[in-house]
Amino acid sequence: MNTLQIKAVAYKSKYYYQGLDYLARNHPDNSHLLSCYEGTSFRDLARHVTFDKTGKVLKLNGYLARPRRFVLIAADERIAGVMVTISLPEFYKEIDYEDYAVIDTQTISGYERFLDHLSFGGRAEIVTFDANQVKSVKSRFPIRGIHHWTVFASQGKTSTRSVNAVLMDRGDLKIARELAQQVPEESSPFRLLMFQLRGLPYRNYAFSYNGRPAVFVGICPYSRGVYQVNYFIRLSGSTAFSLAALESISRLVKTERCRLIWRLRKKEVLKNKVLIARSSFGKLTDEQHLHLK
């Protein structure tokens, strides 16, 4: 008899908050898992896709309740894992997946229990956080590709050099549109500046070097107590200046009693490896996004 029981969890129910407590105790550094569980990640995605399709900037807070949440309950009634799934058929042509799942548990047997609960009708993506999880997913589903992400976080020891951050405004829309050509589509400074101008909690900063705009940084809330770097673009200036700009944003977020993370695709890690090595940012987690056939 399997003593691990799966229970569906309603948004903001008793078990929803128990799931949050489980994540805080067992996975305090797994910001992506928390963001998905809270629904923040999917709300952010919905805002991006809706803007691209309609040109409208909407809050879309209804997406916070959209994910299906599950907790794994052990024989002693402790929470032993969480799973979040969501289906986004309205975005089928705009994103790489229609169904999405992210799981983490205390044991691999618990992880496999959740996997046995999954079924997909079409394209899907499962996010994993270690080699054992990857192995378990591959044993059950055919994989057509894997995207690798690494999450870095400021560790608190920042550069002492001070540089001034200027909050971008409507007059910066032209350059923001030009900058969008230099970053992955999901990180468009133009889109994020439009969000900021319409009152959403996105912030876009410019740093000048020798009187000319040199570094641009965008941030937004990612999960409870966490901000993420949406984009970091260096047009000119030294590595030391870029480092000072990044650390300035980290200090700014810290004054709000929040942590700053930077999620990067594999190729972006290589592009920024010198800056990261010299910064206060250390690696938190690796993510492997498995795309199913």
N, C-alpha and C positions, 0 to 999 in steps of 0.2 A: 504493500500500500504506500502510495506517495504521500508523504507528510507535508509537502510544500503545496500550498493552495494559492491559486491566483484569484485575486479579487479586483473587479473593475471599480474605479474610484471616480466619484463625481467631483467636479471642480469646486474647490473651497469646502469640501466636506471634511469630516473628522479624519478619514483615512488619507485625504489629500495632504493635510498638514502633517500627519505622521510620516508620509513619504518625504516631505520636505525635511523633517527632522532626521530621517534616515540618511538623506543625501548630505546634510550638514555634518553628521557624525562620521560617515564612512567615505564620502567623496568630496571633501571641501574644496579641492582644487579642480574638480571636473565641471568647469563653467558651462560647457556645451550641454551636458546632461541636465544641469539645473535649468538652463535657459529653455530647453525643450519641455521639461516638466512644468515649468511655470507658464509656458506658452509664448514667452517673449520672442523667441527665435522665429516662430511661425507668424506672429503679428508683424514682425519686422519684414519678413519675406513678403507677406501680403501687401504691405505698404509699398514695397519696391515694385512688385509686379503690377499692382493697381495703377501706380503712377505711370509706369511705362506703357500701359494699355490705354489709359484714359486721360493722363495728364493731371489727374486730381490727387490732392494730398489729403488723405483721410486718416483718422485715428485707428479705426478698425479694431477696437478693443474686444470685439466679439471673438476674435481669433484666440484670445487667451483661454477661452473655454472650449475651443474646437478640438484639441488633441484628446485622444482616448488614453487614459492613464490606468495603469494596473500596478498593484503591489503584490509581492510574493510574501505569503504569511507562513512562518515556520510553525512547528508543532506547539511551541511555547508561546505562540501568538505574537512573536516579534516580527517586525518587517525585515525581510531578508533580501529584498531587491525591488527594483522599480523598472517598469517598461512604459515607454510612450510611443504611440503610433498615431499616424494621421494620414488621411487621404485628401489630396488636393487636386481633384479632377479639373477644377476651373482653371488651373495653371498648367495644364498638360503640355501645351506647346511652348511655354516660357521657361520651364525648368527641366532638369535632367531626370526627375522622378515624378511619379504620381502618388505612390504609397511610400511611407517613410517610417522607420522604426529605430529607436535608440534604447538600449538595455544596459543595465549593470546590476550585478548581484554579488553576494559575498562568496559564492561558490560556483564552480563551473556546472555542477548538477542543476543548480538553480537557473543558471543562464540557459541551459539546454531545455529546461522546463518551459521557459518563456518562448524559446524558439519553436517548440512543439505547438505552441498556442497560435503561431502566426500562419497566415495564408494570404497570398497576394493574387489578384486577378490580372495584373499586367506588370508594367515596369515598377521597380521598387528599389529602395536603397536602405541598407542597414548600416548603422554607425557602430564601429567597434573600437576598443581602447587597448587591447593587448593581443598577443599572438594566439593565446588559447581561444579567445573569442572569435578571431578570424578563422581558426581551424574548425570551430564548431559550426560557424555559418557555412563555410565551404562544404562541410559534410552533408548539408541539408539542401543547399540551393546552388544552382549553377551561377557563376559569376562572370560578368562580361567586362568588368574593369574595376580598378581601385583608385580612389583619389586620397592622397595623403595630406593631412594638415598637422601642424605643430602649434601648440599654444604656449606662448611665453607670458610671463607676468613680472611686473616690477617688484623687486625684492626689497625696496626701501632705501638702498644706498644710491643716491642720485648725484649727478654732477653738480658741483658748486657754482659753475658758470651760469650767469643770469642772462636770459634773452627775453625780449618782450613778445608776447603772443597777442595778436590783434584778431578779434572776432570778425570773421568775414560778414559782409552784408550784401544788399541788393546790387551794389556797384561792382561786386566781384563775380556776378553770374557769368559774364563772358569768359573770364579766365577759368572759372570752374568748369565750364563746358569744354574748354580746350584741355584741361587737366584730365578730364574723363577718358581721353584717348590713351592715357598712360597706365591705367590700372584695370584690373579685372572688372567686368561689367557690374558685378554686385557692389562695387566700391565707388561708384561714380560720385565725384565731388559735386557735380551739378545737381544730381538728384538729392543728395544729402543737404546741400545748401537750400534747396527749395523746401525740404522738410523743416529745416531750422527757421526759415523765413515765415512759414505757416504756423509756427508755434509748437512743433513737435520737439522732443528733447534731444535733438541732434546739434552738435556744435562743430563748427569748422573754423580753424585758426590758420593765420598766415604769419610767417616769420620773415623779416627782412634782413638781408646781409649786404652791407655797404650801400644801403639806401634802396635796394631792389628786392622784390619778393623772391625768396629763395627756397623756403620749406613750407609745405602745407600739410596739415594734420586734421583729420576728422574723427570725432568720437561720438559714442552714444551709449546709453544703458544697455547692458547685455543680460544681466541677471541680478538677483538681489545682491547689492553691495559691490557690483562689478560693472565697470565701463570697458568697452573694447575700442581699440584703434581700428576705425573703418578703412582708413587709407593713410599712408605716409609717403609724400612725394617730395623729392629733393631736386630742385632745378639747378641750384648753384650753391656755393659756399663750401666750406671744408667739412670733413667728417666730424671734426670737433664741434662745429656749429650745429650740424644735424643732430649730434648726440645731445647737445644742450637743449635743442628744441624738443626732442622726445622726452627728455627728463623734466622739462618745464611742464609738459602736459601731465606727466606722472605726478608731479608735486601738486598741480592744480586739482587733480582727481582726489589725491590723498587728503586735501583740506576738506573734502566732502565726506571723509571717512569711507572712501571706496577704494577698490583695487583696480588697477589698469592692466588689461591683458591685450595681447596682440596675437591674433590667429592668422597663420600664414600657410598658404599652399607650399608644397615642396620646393617649387622653383623660386618662390618669393623668399623662402628661408635662405637659399643660396645667394640670392641677390642682396640680401641685407645682413649676411653673416658677420661682416666686419663691424657694422654698427651694433648689432646685437651683442657681439663678444665684448665690446667696450662699454656697453650700457649696464644698467642695473637689472636688466631683464634676464631671467633664468627660465629654463624649460619647465613647464608644468606637466603637460600631457601630450601624447600623440593620439591622433584620430585617424582611423582608416575607414573611409566611406566606401562600402562595397555595393556596387551597382549590379543588380541581379538581371539575368537574361529574361 
